[in-house]
Amino acid sequence: MDVYFMRRRGGPVVLSSLADEDFTSISRSETFRIVVSSPLDEMELQTARSVLGQEVHRSLISSLQDRRYIPRLIFSSAVFIILYLFLSVAVPDPIPVIDEIVFSLLGSLALWIILSRSDEKSSLMRKMMEVLELSIENAEMVVSSEMQTVEEYYEALYSFTPLATAHMIATRTLPQLEGLLPSFAENLSASLLLCLEHADRGFRRTLKRIENDDDTEKTERFLIHQMTLGSLDLLDLALYISLKN
């Protein structure tokens, strides 16, 4: 699996498609390649490994919990029913039904949380993390001229004001990002999209608005507003659009 280490002002960013993987696909002996514009120093390498380890951990937890969603739902529902019946019969109260529902919901929710946390601490989880952490330590570093092209393009975007960048995005006049193989651009854009969605849950709605709204001035104002709220990075958005085009 390719992982992209991109240097930029404010600190590097590590991009990967791990968040989109399922448990079965990464449970095998996964190998990682860290794609860079030039060799990493020791601090950068530690940063890449740390971020990659965190993403692997999140991906494993998410995939494992997705697989065990139905059993958790069945057990939690069973607890709700048992508690509801027990409280209805054994505990008389002046307001029927309401108390039973509230306490039954709390009981089923508590079991749901306990089962979810037990997945995170399971022996299977520990074993898989040990295997994948070893893969991360042995990750191959690949120097790519295409990664350098991307970093140079990103650096060039700093020469534009936020308003100018928003205008170029809205009017579809961003500078061309050339010199990339289609497969490289596709993989990097997919990894960047996952990163942007993690930072901003409404990112896909923003993309649809850019694509469908013909009122460029309105779109510009919307982009600037989202940026001032801190939920949108205009340069990351500009890079993503350029990679897709």
C-alpha positions as CSV (number, residue, x, y, z in Angstrom):
1,M,0.0,0.0,0.0
2,D,1.3,3.4,-1.0
3,V,1.5,6.1,1.7
4,Y,2.3,9.7,0.6
5,F,4.5,12.0,2.7
6,M,4.0,15.6,1.5
7,R,6.1,18.4,2.9
8,R,4.4,21.8,3.2
9,R,4.4,24.9,5.3
10,G,3.1,24.3,8.7
11,G,4.3,20.8,8.8
12,P,4.1,17.6,6.7
13,V,1.0,15.6,6.0
14,V,0.8,11.8,5.6
15,L,-1.9,10.6,3.2
16,S,-3.1,7.1,2.8
17,S,-6.2,5.1,1.9
18,L,-6.2,3.1,5.1
19,A,-9.4,4.7,6.4
20,D,-11.2,3.2,3.4
21,E,-9.8,-0.4,3.9
22,D,-11.7,-3.1,5.7
23,F,-10.4,-5.5,8.4
24,T,-10.0,-8.5,6.1
25,S,-7.9,-6.7,3.5
26,I,-5.4,-5.3,6.0
27,S,-5.3,-8.3,8.3
28,R,-2.9,-10.0,6.0
29,S,0.8,-9.2,6.0
30,E,0.4,-5.7,4.5
31,T,3.5,-4.0,3.1
32,F,3.8,-0.2,3.0
33,R,5.7,2.1,0.7
34,I,6.2,5.7,1.8
35,V,6.3,7.9,-1.3
36,V,8.4,11.0,-0.8
37,S,10.0,13.8,-2.9
38,S,13.4,13.2,-1.2
39,P,14.7,11.0,1.5
40,L,13.2,11.6,5.0
41,D,15.3,12.6,7.9
42,E,14.9,10.7,11.2
43,M,12.3,13.1,12.6
44,E,10.2,13.0,9.4
45,L,10.5,9.2,9.4
46,Q,9.2,9.0,12.9
47,T,6.4,11.3,12.1
48,A,5.4,9.2,9.1
49,R,5.5,6.0,11.2
50,S,3.5,7.6,14.0
51,V,0.7,8.8,11.8
52,L,0.6,5.6,9.9
53,G,0.4,3.6,13.1
54,Q,-2.5,5.8,14.3
55,E,-4.4,5.3,11.0
56,V,-3.8,1.5,11.1
57,H,-5.2,1.4,14.6
58,R,-8.3,3.4,13.7
59,S,-8.9,1.3,10.6
60,L,-8.6,-1.9,12.5
61,I,-11.0,-0.8,15.2
62,S,-13.5,0.5,12.6
63,S,-13.4,-2.6,10.5
64,L,-13.6,-5.0,13.5
65,Q,-16.6,-3.1,15.0
66,D,-18.3,-3.1,11.6
67,R,-18.0,-6.9,11.4
68,R,-19.4,-7.2,14.9
69,Y,-22.2,-4.7,14.6
70,I,-25.0,-7.3,14.2
71,P,-24.0,-9.3,17.3
72,R,-23.7,-6.1,19.4
73,L,-27.1,-5.0,18.1
74,I,-28.7,-8.4,19.0
75,F,-27.2,-8.5,22.5
76,S,-28.1,-4.9,23.2
77,S,-31.7,-5.4,22.0
78,A,-32.0,-8.5,24.1
79,V,-30.8,-6.6,27.2
80,F,-33.4,-3.8,26.5
81,I,-36.2,-6.4,26.2
82,I,-35.2,-8.3,29.3
83,L,-34.8,-5.1,31.4
84,Y,-38.1,-3.7,30.1
85,L,-40.0,-6.9,31.0
86,F,-38.3,-7.1,34.4
87,L,-39.0,-3.5,35.4
88,S,-42.6,-3.7,34.1
89,V,-43.3,-6.7,36.4
90,A,-41.0,-6.2,39.4
91,V,-41.0,-2.4,39.9
92,P,-44.4,-0.7,40.2
93,D,-44.3,3.0,39.6
94,P,-46.8,5.8,39.2
95,I,-45.8,6.6,35.6
96,P,-45.9,3.3,33.7
97,V,-43.8,2.7,30.5
98,I,-41.6,5.8,30.6
99,D,-39.3,4.7,33.5
100,E,-39.0,1.2,32.0
101,I,-38.0,2.6,28.6
102,V,-35.4,5.0,30.0
103,F,-33.7,2.4,32.2
104,S,-33.8,-0.3,29.5
105,L,-32.2,2.1,27.0
106,L,-29.5,3.0,29.5
107,G,-28.8,-0.7,30.1
108,S,-28.6,-1.6,26.4
109,L,-26.4,1.5,25.8
110,A,-24.0,0.5,28.6
111,L,-23.7,-3.0,27.1
112,W,-23.1,-1.5,23.6
113,I,-20.2,0.6,25.0
114,I,-18.7,-2.3,26.9
115,L,-18.8,-4.6,23.9
116,S,-17.3,-1.9,21.6
117,R,-14.4,-1.3,24.1
118,S,-13.8,-5.1,24.4
119,D,-13.2,-5.2,20.7
120,E,-10.5,-2.6,21.0
121,K,-8.8,-4.5,23.7
122,S,-9.2,-8.0,22.2
123,S,-6.3,-10.4,21.7
124,L,-7.0,-10.4,18.0
125,M,-6.7,-6.6,17.9
126,R,-3.3,-6.8,19.7
127,K,-1.9,-9.5,17.5
128,M,-2.9,-7.6,14.3
129,M,-1.4,-4.4,15.6
130,E,1.8,-6.2,16.4
131,V,2.0,-7.5,12.8
132,L,1.2,-4.2,11.2
133,E,3.5,-2.2,13.4
134,L,6.3,-4.5,12.2
135,S,5.2,-3.8,8.6
136,I,5.3,0.0,9.3
137,E,8.8,-0.3,10.8
138,N,9.9,-2.1,7.6
139,A,8.2,0.2,5.2
140,E,10.0,0.9,2.0
141,M,10.8,4.5,1.2
142,V,10.3,5.4,-2.5
143,V,11.6,8.8,-3.8
144,S,9.3,10.1,-6.5
145,S,9.7,13.0,-8.9
146,E,5.9,13.2,-9.1
147,M,5.7,13.8,-5.3
148,Q,8.2,16.7,-5.8
149,T,5.9,18.1,-8.6
150,V,3.0,18.0,-6.2
151,E,4.9,19.8,-3.4
152,E,6.1,22.5,-5.9
153,Y,2.5,23.0,-7.1
154,Y,1.3,23.3,-3.5
155,E,4.0,25.7,-2.6
156,A,3.1,27.8,-5.7
157,L,-0.5,28.1,-4.3
158,Y,0.8,30.1,-1.4
159,S,1.5,33.0,-3.8
160,F,-2.3,33.6,-4.2
161,T,-4.5,35.3,-1.6
162,P,-7.4,33.3,-0.2
163,L,-9.8,35.4,-2.2
164,A,-7.9,34.7,-5.4
165,T,-7.8,31.0,-4.6
166,A,-11.5,30.9,-3.9
167,H,-12.1,32.7,-7.2
168,M,-10.0,30.2,-9.2
169,I,-11.8,27.3,-7.6
170,A,-15.3,28.8,-8.2
171,T,-14.5,29.7,-11.8
172,R,-12.5,26.5,-12.5
173,T,-9.4,28.4,-13.5
174,L,-6.8,26.8,-11.2
175,P,-3.3,26.4,-12.6
176,Q,-2.8,23.1,-14.3
177,L,-1.0,20.3,-12.4
178,E,1.0,18.6,-15.0
179,G,3.6,15.8,-15.1
180,L,1.8,13.2,-13.1
181,L,0.9,9.7,-14.2
182,P,-2.9,9.1,-14.1
183,S,-2.5,6.3,-11.6
184,F,-0.4,8.4,-9.3
185,A,-2.9,11.3,-9.4
186,E,-5.8,9.0,-8.8
187,N,-4.3,7.3,-5.8
188,L,-3.1,10.5,-4.3
189,S,-6.4,12.3,-4.8
190,A,-8.2,9.3,-3.2
191,S,-5.9,9.5,-0.2
192,L,-6.3,13.3,0.1
193,L,-10.1,13.0,-0.1
194,L,-10.1,10.7,2.9
195,C,-8.0,13.2,4.8
196,L,-10.2,16.1,3.9
197,E,-13.4,14.2,4.8
198,H,-11.9,13.3,8.2
199,A,-11.2,17.0,8.8
200,D,-14.5,18.2,7.5
201,R,-17.6,16.0,7.4
202,G,-19.3,18.3,5.0
203,F,-16.5,18.2,2.5
204,R,-18.5,16.2,-0.1
205,R,-21.3,18.7,0.1
206,T,-18.8,21.5,-0.6
207,L,-17.5,19.6,-3.7
208,K,-21.1,19.2,-5.0
209,R,-21.8,22.9,-4.4
210,I,-18.7,23.8,-6.4
211,E,-19.7,21.5,-9.3
212,N,-23.3,22.5,-9.4
213,D,-23.5,26.1,-8.5
214,D,-23.2,28.4,-11.5
215,D,-23.2,31.6,-9.3
216,T,-19.4,32.0,-8.9
217,E,-19.6,35.0,-6.6
218,K,-21.9,33.1,-4.3
219,T,-19.6,30.1,-4.3
220,E,-16.6,32.3,-3.6
221,R,-18.3,33.8,-0.6
222,F,-19.3,30.3,0.6
223,L,-15.7,29.1,0.3
224,I,-14.3,32.1,2.2
225,H,-16.9,31.6,4.9
226,Q,-16.1,28.0,5.3
227,M,-12.4,28.8,5.5
228,T,-12.9,31.5,8.2
229,L,-14.9,28.9,10.2
230,G,-11.8,26.7,10.1
231,S,-13.6,23.7,8.5
232,L,-12.0,24.1,5.1
233,D,-8.4,24.4,3.8
234,L,-8.6,26.2,0.5
235,L,-5.1,25.0,-0.6
236,D,-6.0,21.3,0.1
237,L,-9.2,21.8,-1.8
238,A,-7.4,23.4,-4.7
239,L,-4.8,20.6,-4.8
240,Y,-7.6,17.9,-4.7
241,I,-9.5,19.6,-7.6
242,S,-6.2,19.9,-9.6
243,L,-5.4,16.2,-9.1
244,K,-8.9,15.2,-10.2
245,N,-8.6,17.3,-13.3
